[in-house]
Amino acid sequence: MNDLLRLARALRCDPGDPGLAFRHRLAVGIAIAALILVLSLLR
């Protein structure tokens, strides 16, 4: 669990620009979704 929290802190992005924050969150979300899809296809 600590590793997940450390990873979340590393991926965290707090820029002043809300558009940049949205694009960063979207990219992280797509990367996580792709990882879940790949892992589910390998099972």
C-alpha positions, 0 to 999 in steps of 0.5 A: 500500500505504501508503494501505491501511495508513493507512486501516487505522490510521484504522479501528482501534478499541481500546476497553476494552469487548470488545463495542464492539470486536466491533461496530466490527469487524463494522461495518467488515467489513460495509462492506468486504463491501458495497464489494466486492459493489458493485464486483463488480456494476459489472464 
